[in-house]
Amino acid sequence: MATKKEKLEEKKAKAKEFNKAAFEKIKGGSGGFMQFIREQNVVGLAVGLILGTAASALVNSLINNVIMPPLGFLLGSADGIRGLKVDMGVTPAGEHAVLAYGAFINDLINFLVLALVVYVVIKMLKLDIKKK
């Protein structure tokens, strides 16, 4: 009959074997994850997202700080195009109803310039050429 010490050693050996098998399963699973990261180009997508966000901030700065102030000066508004508003009157609650169409025009110009920049970058990098 086995002693307590032998039983304890046997339990330790089984636990060690179980841990080794579990570790191999985890290691094999993470290998599949790393393969997915490589095959789906997740890192390239993340880099593109970060650069796209930075480019968007740059284009917004160009529009808000370079393009809009001269337009506002010509229109006589300190806020640039954003300052273009139409007062529609007073509501029954006593508040002024304002149609701020200048903000919409500003956002439309933002969108159009950003779309133009993306178009130019794609054409310059020749990313629009389909692979055969």
C-alpha positions in Angstrom: 0.0 0.0 0.0 1.2 3.5 -0.9 2.2 5.8 1.9 0.9 9.4 2.3 4.2 10.7 0.9 3.9 8.6 -2.2 0.3 9.6 -2.7 1.2 13.3 -2.4 4.0 12.8 -4.9 1.6 11.1 -7.3 -0.9 14.0 -6.9 1.9 16.5 -7.6 3.0 14.7 -10.7 -0.6 14.6 -12.0 -1.1 18.3 -11.3 2.2 19.1 -13.1 1.1 17.0 -16.1 -2.3 18.8 -16.1 -0.6 22.2 -15.9 1.8 21.4 -18.7 -1.1 20.3 -20.9 -3.1 23.4 -20.1 -0.1 25.6 -20.8 0.3 23.9 -24.2 -3.4 24.6 -25.1 -3.1 28.2 -24.1 0.2 28.6 -26.0 -1.4 27.0 -29.1 -4.4 29.3 -28.8 -2.3 32.4 -28.6 -0.4 31.3 -31.6 -3.6 31.3 -33.5 -4.3 34.8 -32.3 -0.9 36.0 -33.4 -1.5 34.4 -36.8 -4.8 36.2 -37.0 -3.1 39.6 -36.2 -0.6 39.0 -38.9 -2.9 37.7 -41.6 -5.6 40.4 -41.1 -3.0 43.2 -40.9 -4.5 44.5 -37.7 -1.4 46.5 -36.9 -1.5 48.3 -40.3 -5.2 49.1 -39.7 -4.3 50.6 -36.3 -1.5 52.7 -37.8 -3.9 53.9 -40.6 -6.5 54.8 -38.0 -4.0 56.8 -35.9 -2.6 58.6 -39.0 -6.1 59.3 -40.3 -7.1 60.9 -37.0 -4.0 63.0 -37.0 -4.6 64.1 -40.6 -8.2 65.0 -39.8 -7.0 67.3 -36.9 -4.5 68.9 -39.3 -7.1 69.5 -42.0 -9.6 70.9 -39.4 -6.8 73.3 -38.2 -6.1 74.4 -41.8 -9.8 75.1 -42.4 -10.5 76.8 -39.1 -7.3 78.8 -38.8 -6.3 79.6 -42.4 -9.3 79.4 -44.7 -12.2 80.6 -42.5 -10.8 83.8 -41.0 -10.3 85.6 -44.3 -13.8 84.5 -45.4 -15.2 85.8 -42.1 -13.3 89.1 -42.6 -14.9 89.4 -46.1 -18.3 88.6 -44.7 -17.9 91.0 -41.7 -18.2 88.3 -39.0 -15.7 87.8 -36.2 -16.6 84.1 -36.0 -15.9 83.5 -39.7 -18.6 81.6 -41.6 -19.7 80.0 -38.3 -21.0 83.5 -37.4 -23.7 83.5 -40.1 -27.0 83.2 -38.4 -30.6 84.2 -39.0 -32.7 85.3 -36.0 -36.1 83.6 -36.5 -37.8 85.4 -33.7 -38.8 84.8 -30.1 -40.4 81.5 -28.9 -43.3 81.5 -26.5 -40.9 80.6 -23.8 -39.0 83.9 -24.4 -35.9 82.4 -26.1 -34.5 83.4 -29.4 -34.8 80.9 -32.2 -31.6 81.1 -34.3 -30.9 79.3 -37.6 -27.1 78.9 -37.5 -26.6 78.0 -41.2 -23.0 79.2 -41.0 -22.0 76.3 -38.8 -23.4 73.9 -41.3 -21.6 75.6 -44.2 -18.4 75.4 -42.1 -18.8 71.7 -41.5 -19.6 71.1 -45.2 -16.4 72.9 -46.2 -14.5 70.8 -43.6 -15.9 67.6 -45.1 -15.2 68.6 -48.7 -11.6 69.6 -47.9 -11.0 66.4 -45.9 -12.4 64.3 -48.8 -10.2 66.2 -51.3 -7.1 65.5 -49.1 -7.9 61.8 -48.9 -8.5 61.6 -52.7 -5.2 63.3 -53.4 -3.3 61.1 -51.0 -4.8 57.9 -52.5 -4.0 59.2 -56.0 -0.4 60.1 -55.0 0.2 56.7 -53.4 -1.5 55.0 -56.2 -3.7 53.0 -53.8 -6.6 53.0 -56.2 -4.9 50.6 -58.7 -6.5 47.2 -58.5 -4.2 44.2 -58.2 -4.7 41.4 -60.7 
